[in-house]
Amino acid sequence: MMLPANGHRAHGFSSAHFLDSDEIIQELKLNGDETFMDAGCGDGHNAIKVLEDYNHKGTVYAVDIYDASIEDMEKYKQENDVENLINIEADITEGIPGVEDSSVDVVLMVNVFHGFKASRKMDEAVDELARIVKNDGKIAIMDYKAWDVPKGPPTPVRSSPQDLEELFNNHGLKMTYLNEEIGEDIPEGKSHYLIMFEKE
């Protein structure tokens, strides 16, 4: 599938209309002074929500592989005179330039991780997340449950929380939190889960 020139937007991949940013961000229990990363930010609505409502004293990184997403975030930054937003166009599996080792308090990744399974680059992605997160920081992954349901990514690229726990354990990261009652109400139940990891 060819993506249009404006990346996510024309295909409606933004989760803004069916996932509640506040519900997700409140799970992270931010203090307001963190170095925070929206990894795979898409249209940036979660990063913007964190900036505007949750993290006034900290720094927010918005990272995405699509240049259109980063162009949108740069436009937002300039129009709103936001100094604590850093936008980076990068493929997470190849490394995020300009982000130092053990420098990020909280990484949030919403509806992104299944893409690494699809591209068979899960290990590379976890390696990079482990590199950038602080020793006492957290990596929060929210994705679709591994159900065979019509909405969302194809079933073969979905991972269960247990799949992710095993994967992250292999990279020296331990699960510290799991919420399986989050996301959109679909006939089968809640559409998503949110799982968090820290360095062991």
C-alpha positions in Angstrom: 0.0 0.0 0.0 1.4 3.4 -1.0 1.0 6.0 1.7 -0.2 9.4 0.4 2.1 12.4 0.5 0.7 13.3 3.9 1.5 10.0 5.6 -1.0 9.0 8.2 -3.6 11.7 7.8 -5.5 10.7 4.7 -5.9 7.1 5.7 -7.3 8.0 9.1 -4.7 6.1 11.0 -4.8 8.6 13.8 -6.2 7.0 17.0 -7.4 10.4 18.2 -11.0 9.6 17.3 -11.3 6.3 19.0 -8.7 6.3 21.9 -8.9 8.6 24.8 -5.6 10.4 25.2 -6.3 11.3 28.8 -7.1 7.8 29.7 -3.8 6.7 28.3 -1.6 9.4 29.7 -3.1 9.2 33.2 -1.9 5.6 33.3 1.7 7.0 33.1 1.3 9.1 36.4 3.5 11.9 35.1 4.9 14.4 37.6 5.1 17.2 35.0 8.8 17.5 34.7 9.7 14.4 32.8 11.6 13.9 29.6 8.8 12.2 27.7 8.8 10.5 24.2 5.9 9.9 22.0 7.5 7.2 19.9 5.7 6.8 16.6 3.8 9.9 17.2 1.7 9.9 14.1 -0.3 13.1 14.0 1.1 14.0 17.4 -2.1 14.3 19.4 -0.7 12.4 22.4 2.5 14.4 22.4 0.5 17.6 22.2 -1.8 16.5 25.0 1.2 15.8 27.2 2.7 19.2 26.4 -0.5 21.1 27.0 -2.0 19.3 30.0 0.6 17.1 31.8 4.2 18.0 31.4 4.7 21.8 31.6 8.3 21.7 33.0 9.7 18.7 31.1 10.8 18.0 27.6 8.7 16.2 25.0 10.1 14.3 22.1 7.9 13.5 19.1 9.4 10.8 16.9 8.0 9.4 13.7 9.3 7.8 10.5 6.9 9.9 8.3 8.3 13.3 7.4 4.7 14.6 7.1 4.1 13.8 10.8 7.2 15.7 11.8 6.4 18.6 9.5 3.0 18.9 11.2 4.6 18.9 14.7 7.1 21.5 13.6 4.2 23.7 12.4 2.5 23.2 15.8 5.7 24.1 17.6 6.2 27.3 15.7 2.6 28.4 15.7 2.3 27.8 19.5 5.8 29.0 20.4 6.5 25.7 22.2 10.1 25.5 23.4 10.1 22.1 25.1 9.1 20.1 22.1 11.7 18.3 20.1 10.6 16.7 16.8 12.7 13.9 15.2 12.1 12.1 12.0 13.6 8.6 12.5 13.1 4.9 12.1 13.2 3.7 15.6 14.6 0.3 14.6 17.6 2.1 13.1 18.2 4.4 16.1 16.8 7.8 17.1 19.5 10.5 16.4 20.1 13.1 19.0 18.7 11.2 22.0 21.4 10.2 24.5 21.6 6.9 26.3 19.5 6.6 29.4 18.0 10.1 29.0 14.2 9.5 28.7 11.9 9.1 31.7 8.9 7.8 29.9 8.4 6.4 26.4 4.9 6.0 25.2 4.1 4.0 22.0 0.4 3.8 21.0 -0.6 1.5 18.1 2.9 1.3 16.8 4.5 -1.9 18.0 2.6 -4.2 15.7 4.4 -2.5 12.9 7.7 -3.8 14.2 6.3 -7.3 14.2 5.1 -6.8 10.6 8.6 -5.6 9.6 10.3 -8.3 11.7 12.3 -5.7 13.6 11.0 -6.1 17.1 14.4 -6.8 18.6 15.9 -3.7 17.0 13.0 -1.6 18.3 13.3 -2.9 21.9 17.1 -2.4 21.8 16.6 1.2 21.0 13.9 1.8 23.6 16.2 0.1 26.2 19.0 2.4 25.1 17.2 5.7 25.5 15.2 5.0 28.7 16.6 5.9 32.1 17.4 3.2 34.6 14.3 4.1 36.6 12.2 5.2 33.6 9.4 3.3 31.9 8.4 2.2 28.5 4.7 2.0 28.0 3.3 0.1 25.0 -0.3 0.3 24.1 -1.5 -1.9 21.2 -4.4 -4.0 20.0 -5.1 -7.3 21.7 -4.1 -10.4 19.8 -7.7 -11.1 18.8 -9.0 -12.1 15.4 -11.3 -9.1 15.0 -12.1 -6.9 12.0 -10.8 -3.6 13.4 -7.1 -2.9 13.6 -4.1 -4.6 12.2 -4.1 -8.1 10.7 -4.1 -10.8 13.4 -0.7 -12.3 12.6 1.1 -9.0 13.5 -0.6 -8.6 16.8 1.2 -9.5 20.0 -0.2 -10.6 23.4 1.1 -9.0 26.6 2.8 -12.4 27.3 4.5 -12.2 23.9 5.8 -8.7 24.7 6.8 -9.7 28.2 9.0 -12.5 26.9 10.5 -10.2 24.2 11.3 -7.4 26.6 12.7 -9.8 29.2 15.2 -11.0 26.6 16.5 -7.4 26.4 16.9 -6.9 30.2 13.5 -5.2 30.7 10.9 -6.4 33.2 7.1 -5.9 33.1 5.9 -3.6 35.9 2.3 -2.9 34.9 -0.4 -4.3 32.7 -3.9 -3.0 32.0 -6.0 -5.1 29.8 -9.2 -3.0 30.2 -8.3 0.0 28.1 -9.1 1.4 24.7 -12.2 1.3 22.6 -15.4 -0.7 23.5 -15.8 -3.4 20.8 -18.2 -6.4 20.9 -15.4 -8.6 22.2 -14.5 -6.2 25.1 -11.9 -3.5 25.4 -9.8 -3.3 22.2 -6.4 -2.7 23.7 -4.0 -3.3 26.5 -1.3 -1.1 28.0 1.9 -2.7 29.3 4.9 -1.1 31.0 8.5 -2.1 31.3 11.5 -0.9 33.2 15.2 -1.9 33.2 16.0 -4.8 35.5 
